[in-house]
Amino acid sequence: MTLDLLPIGQRAQITAVDWSCMAEEEAQRLRAMGIDVGARVAISHRGVLGGRDPLAVMVGRMAVALRRAHAVAMQVEPA
């Protein structure tokens, strides 16, 4: 399943990321925040407008706002 489909509050581990669907600067920024293969994540909130953007993703104890388009590029497995 992709990260954007993960139910709120369910923990998961990122198993694959399609970095080619984002700009190099965005990919570097996400990696610097610890969002990469092996990271344990959970969705804490979804936006309420239109495409439900942005997603609030917990990476460890840090909350990160993530575009839904980026979350679609991340495969996760429930942990």
N, C-alpha and C positions, 0 to 999 in steps of 0.2 A: 504494500500500500504506500501511497505517497504521503508526505508529512501534512499536506493540506487536508487530508481526509481523516487524520487521527482525531478521535473523540477528545473533547476537552477533559483535561485531567489525567488521561492515560499516558503512562510513561512508555517510551520507545527508544530504540537505538537506531541511529542512521547507518544503513548498510551500503548505500551507494548514492553518489551525487553526480548529476550530469552538469558539469561545470561549463560545458560548451554553450549552454542556453543563456548564459549571463555574461555581462561585460567583465573583462579581466579585473578591473578595479573592484567591482562588486564581489567577485569570487575571493579576491585577496582579503577584503574586509570581513567577509563571513568566516574565512579560515582563521583570521586573527582573533575573532570572537569565540573560537572554539567550535564552530559549526562545520564539521567534517565527518568522514566515515568513522564510526566508533563512538561518536558523541551520544550521550543519553539526553533526550529532550522530552518535553511535554508541552502541549498547547494549553495556555492558561486563559486566553481570551481570543475572540474573533471580532473584527470590525463589524459594525451593524449596517453599513451602507453598501449598496450595489453588490460588488464582488466579494464582500466580507473581508475587505482589506483594511488594515494590515492584520497579521496574526501576532499575538504576543506569545513568544516561545521561551520556555524556561530551559536554559542550558546550565546545568548545575544549579547554582543559586542566583544566576544572572538572568534577567528578563531582557529579551531582544525583540524588537519589532521587525517582522519579516514580511516581505511582500508575498502574496499568495503565488505569484508567478515563480518565485524562487523556491517556495515550499513544494510546488509541483515537481521540481527537478530532484527532489530528495526522496529516496526510498527508505522506508523505516520498517522495523519489525517490533511488535509489542515486547516490552521487557518485563 
